[in-house]
Amino acid sequence: MATGEGLRALKKQRTRHDIVAATLELTLEDSYRATTIPLIAERAMVSPRTVSAYFPNKDEIAFDDSDELLADLEAHLDEGQAPLVDRLRRWIYDREPKDKELAHLRMRAVTADPDLRLIEHRHLDRFSAAVARAAAAEFGAEPQDPGPQTFAAAFLGVVLALRERVLREGPADPKGERLEAGFTFLEAGLAALRAGAKRT
């Protein structure tokens, strides 16, 4: 039997889920710009104050899992024994959304709404910075140098291409040929950057 504390935690988790789902649904029905806190509260069946208590900034709502995903990426990157591309590959293969329905709703909303895509880019910048730091460490460069920045951008391209494929074709095993082609490109790019660093 769940304890009182456990029930409260479950209720908070459910409330958080409902707020995020309401935001994404309203975005798809109209637009993110027209999705106000009162509308989100009404759809989620909570008060506007509750929405603001969970998410002080509206722009945090749609990407509530961003910090967790970034921490997971950084944990994979810190596994220094494996080659960098293998660590990135493992991060994608290991990713399993806790709420697949919500994850798919988020993908649809971000793809459909230009304002939400702009907000997503701010979150993606943090992922890009983490990958650029790892790439720079591979060949003694600075993370802001063109090589690590280009590699990081290419990796994000692979991730976003996977998202587009899932939206078009539905969830599938990510070990498909198209994804592996992206990793082959990343391996070749990293090898070229490493070789260039040795020549300088």
FENUR-V618695 format. One record per residue. N is the residue number from 1. RES is the residue in one small letter. PHI is phi in degrees with one decimal (* if undefined). D_FIRST is the distance of its C-alpha to the first C-alpha in Angstrom with 2 decimals. Layout:
# FENUR-V618695
n->N res->RES phi->PHI d_first->D_FIRST
n->N res->RES phi->PHI d_first->D_FIRST
This chain:
# FENUR-V618695
n->1 res->m phi->* d_first->0.00
n->2 res->a phi->-69.0 d_first->3.81
n->3 res->t phi->-78.4 d_first->6.47
n->4 res->g phi->-59.4 d_first->9.58
n->5 res->e phi->-65.0 d_first->11.47
n->6 res->g phi->-65.3 d_first->9.44
n->7 res->l phi->-66.2 d_first->9.74
n->8 res->r phi->-63.8 d_first->13.33
n->9 res->a phi->-64.7 d_first->14.03
n->10 res->l phi->-64.4 d_first->13.04
n->11 res->k phi->-64.8 d_first->15.20
n->12 res->k phi->-63.4 d_first->17.97
n->13 res->q phi->-62.7 d_first->17.97
n->14 res->r phi->-67.3 d_first->18.27
n->15 res->t phi->-62.3 d_first->20.95
n->16 res->r phi->-59.9 d_first->22.81
n->17 res->h phi->-58.9 d_first->22.80
n->18 res->d phi->-64.0 d_first->24.11
n->19 res->i phi->-66.1 d_first->26.84
n->20 res->v phi->-64.1 d_first->28.01
n->21 res->a phi->-61.1 d_first->28.05
n->22 res->a phi->-61.3 d_first->29.94
n->23 res->t phi->-62.0 d_first->32.47
n->24 res->l phi->-69.2 d_first->33.17
n->25 res->e phi->-62.5 d_first->33.45
n->26 res->l phi->-64.8 d_first->35.84
n->27 res->t phi->-62.1 d_first->37.84
n->28 res->l phi->-68.9 d_first->38.37
n->29 res->e phi->-76.2 d_first->39.32
n->30 res->d phi->-134.3 d_first->41.81
n->31 res->s phi->-164.2 d_first->41.93
n->32 res->y phi->-65.2 d_first->40.11
n->33 res->r phi->-61.3 d_first->42.85
n->34 res->a phi->-84.4 d_first->42.26
n->35 res->t phi->-86.4 d_first->38.49
n->36 res->t phi->-91.6 d_first->38.15
n->37 res->i phi->-59.5 d_first->35.23
n->38 res->p phi->-59.5 d_first->35.43
n->39 res->l phi->-67.3 d_first->35.37
n->40 res->i phi->-62.0 d_first->32.38
n->41 res->a phi->-61.4 d_first->30.55
n->42 res->e phi->-62.6 d_first->31.55
n->43 res->r phi->-66.7 d_first->30.41
n->44 res->a phi->-82.3 d_first->27.02
n->45 res->m phi->60.3 d_first->26.69
n->46 res->v phi->-135.0 d_first->26.51
n->47 res->s phi->-85.1 d_first->29.29
n->48 res->p phi->-55.4 d_first->31.94
n->49 res->r phi->-63.7 d_first->30.97
n->50 res->t phi->-65.3 d_first->27.43
n->51 res->v phi->-57.8 d_first->29.07
n->52 res->s phi->-69.1 d_first->31.36
n->53 res->a phi->-68.9 d_first->28.65
n->54 res->y phi->-78.5 d_first->26.88
n->55 res->f phi->-136.3 d_first->30.27
n->56 res->p phi->-58.5 d_first->33.27
n->57 res->n phi->-118.0 d_first->35.54
n->58 res->k phi->-54.6 d_first->35.46
n->59 res->d phi->-68.1 d_first->36.75
n->60 res->e phi->-81.7 d_first->33.56
n->61 res->i phi->-64.0 d_first->31.40
n->62 res->a phi->-64.9 d_first->32.54
n->63 res->f phi->-117.1 d_first->32.36
n->64 res->d phi->-65.0 d_first->29.08
n->65 res->d phi->-95.9 d_first->28.51
n->66 res->s phi->-61.1 d_first->32.02
n->67 res->d phi->-63.1 d_first->31.26
n->68 res->e phi->-65.5 d_first->28.65
n->69 res->l phi->-63.8 d_first->31.14
n->70 res->l phi->-65.1 d_first->33.94
n->71 res->a phi->-61.6 d_first->32.10
n->72 res->d phi->-67.3 d_first->31.38
n->73 res->l phi->-61.4 d_first->35.06
n->74 res->e phi->-63.5 d_first->36.27
n->75 res->a phi->-63.8 d_first->34.16
n->76 res->h phi->-65.6 d_first->35.82
n->77 res->l phi->-66.5 d_first->39.20
n->78 res->d phi->-75.9 d_first->38.82
n->79 res->e phi->-78.2 d_first->38.69
n->80 res->g phi->-70.2 d_first->42.43
n->81 res->q phi->-69.6 d_first->43.22
n->82 res->a phi->-84.8 d_first->43.14
n->83 res->p phi->-57.6 d_first->45.75
n->84 res->l phi->-56.5 d_first->44.84
n->85 res->v phi->-64.7 d_first->44.82
n->86 res->d phi->-65.8 d_first->42.55
n->87 res->r phi->-65.4 d_first->40.05
n->88 res->l phi->-68.8 d_first->40.20
n->89 res->r phi->-61.2 d_first->39.96
n->90 res->r phi->-63.6 d_first->36.86
n->91 res->w phi->-60.9 d_first->35.22
n->92 res->i phi->-67.9 d_first->35.83
n->93 res->y phi->-65.7 d_first->34.80
n->94 res->d phi->-80.6 d_first->31.54
n->95 res->r phi->-68.1 d_first->30.59
n->96 res->e phi->-140.9 d_first->27.77
n->97 res->p phi->-54.6 d_first->26.58
n->98 res->k phi->-65.9 d_first->22.85
n->99 res->d phi->-130.6 d_first->23.60
n->100 res->k phi->-64.1 d_first->26.67
n->101 res->e phi->-63.8 d_first->27.22
n->102 res->l phi->-67.8 d_first->27.38
n->103 res->a phi->-62.0 d_first->29.56
n->104 res->h phi->-68.9 d_first->31.94
n->105 res->l phi->-61.5 d_first->32.12
n->106 res->r phi->-64.0 d_first->33.05
n->107 res->m phi->-59.6 d_first->35.72
n->108 res->r phi->-63.5 d_first->37.23
n->109 res->a phi->-66.5 d_first->37.36
n->110 res->v phi->-64.5 d_first->38.91
n->111 res->t phi->-65.7 d_first->41.43
n->112 res->a phi->-84.6 d_first->42.39
n->113 res->d phi->-114.8 d_first->42.71
n->114 res->p phi->-65.8 d_first->45.35
n->115 res->d phi->-66.9 d_first->43.92
n->116 res->l phi->-67.6 d_first->40.54
n->117 res->r phi->-65.0 d_first->42.43
n->118 res->l phi->-63.6 d_first->44.24
n->119 res->i phi->-65.8 d_first->41.03
n->120 res->e phi->-59.2 d_first->39.71
n->121 res->h phi->-60.8 d_first->42.90
n->122 res->r phi->-64.9 d_first->42.14
n->123 res->h phi->-71.2 d_first->38.87
n->124 res->l phi->-63.6 d_first->40.69
n->125 res->d phi->-58.3 d_first->43.23
n->126 res->r phi->-70.5 d_first->40.66
n->127 res->f phi->-67.1 d_first->39.90
n->128 res->s phi->-61.0 d_first->43.65
n->129 res->a phi->-63.6 d_first->44.25
n->130 res->a phi->-64.1 d_first->41.80
n->131 res->v phi->-69.4 d_first->43.51
n->132 res->a phi->-63.4 d_first->46.94
n->133 res->r phi->-62.5 d_first->46.22
n->134 res->a phi->-66.7 d_first->45.24
n->135 res->a phi->-65.2 d_first->48.32
n->136 res->a phi->-61.0 d_first->50.59
n->137 res->a phi->-66.1 d_first->49.48
n->138 res->e phi->-67.3 d_first->50.54
n->139 res->f phi->-135.7 d_first->54.19
n->140 res->g phi->65.8 d_first->54.74
n->141 res->a phi->-103.4 d_first->54.89
n->142 res->e phi->-95.6 d_first->53.48
n->143 res->p phi->-56.4 d_first->50.42
n->144 res->q phi->-84.5 d_first->52.52
n->145 res->d phi->-67.8 d_first->55.29
n->146 res->p phi->-57.6 d_first->56.00
n->147 res->g phi->-60.4 d_first->54.90
n->148 res->p phi->-60.1 d_first->51.28
n->149 res->q phi->-65.1 d_first->50.98
n->150 res->t phi->-66.4 d_first->52.32
n->151 res->f phi->-62.1 d_first->50.02
n->152 res->a phi->-62.5 d_first->46.95
n->153 res->a phi->-63.8 d_first->48.13
n->154 res->a phi->-65.7 d_first->48.64
n->155 res->f phi->-63.9 d_first->45.11
n->156 res->l phi->-62.1 d_first->43.68
n->157 res->g phi->-60.5 d_first->46.00
n->158 res->v phi->-63.3 d_first->44.38
n->159 res->v phi->-63.8 d_first->40.87
n->160 res->l phi->-69.5 d_first->42.03
n->161 res->a phi->-64.6 d_first->43.92
n->162 res->l phi->-63.0 d_first->40.77
n->163 res->r phi->-61.3 d_first->39.06
n->164 res->e phi->-60.8 d_first->42.04
n->165 res->r phi->-66.1 d_first->41.88
n->166 res->v phi->-62.7 d_first->38.22
n->167 res->l phi->-66.8 d_first->39.06
n->168 res->r phi->-75.9 d_first->42.09
n->169 res->e phi->-112.0 d_first->40.85
n->170 res->g phi->87.1 d_first->37.06
n->171 res->p phi->-56.1 d_first->34.67
n->172 res->a phi->-149.6 d_first->36.40
n->173 res->d phi->-60.7 d_first->36.59
n->174 res->p phi->-71.7 d_first->37.95
n->175 res->k phi->-86.9 d_first->40.18
n->176 res->g phi->-76.2 d_first->42.81
n->177 res->e phi->-61.8 d_first->46.48
n->178 res->r phi->-65.6 d_first->46.65
n->179 res->l phi->-66.5 d_first->44.03
n->180 res->e phi->-64.9 d_first->45.72
n->181 res->a phi->-62.8 d_first->49.01
n->182 res->g phi->-63.9 d_first->47.62
n->183 res->f phi->-69.4 d_first->46.64
n->184 res->t phi->-62.2 d_first->50.08
n->185 res->f phi->-62.7 d_first->51.61
n->186 res->l phi->-63.4 d_first->49.53
n->187 res->e phi->-63.0 d_first->50.61
n->188 res->a phi->-66.0 d_first->54.23
n->189 res->g phi->-64.4 d_first->54.03
n->190 res->l phi->-65.9 d_first->52.56
n->191 res->a phi->-63.0 d_first->55.25
n->192 res->a phi->-66.0 d_first->57.93
n->193 res->l phi->-66.1 d_first->56.67
n->194 res->r phi->-65.1 d_first->56.56
n->195 res->a phi->-66.0 d_first->60.09
n->196 res->g phi->-64.9 d_first->61.35
n->197 res->a phi->-66.5 d_first->60.01
n->198 res->k phi->-68.3 d_first->61.87
n->199 res->r phi->-76.8 d_first->65.12
n->200 res->t phi->-92.1 d_first->64.99
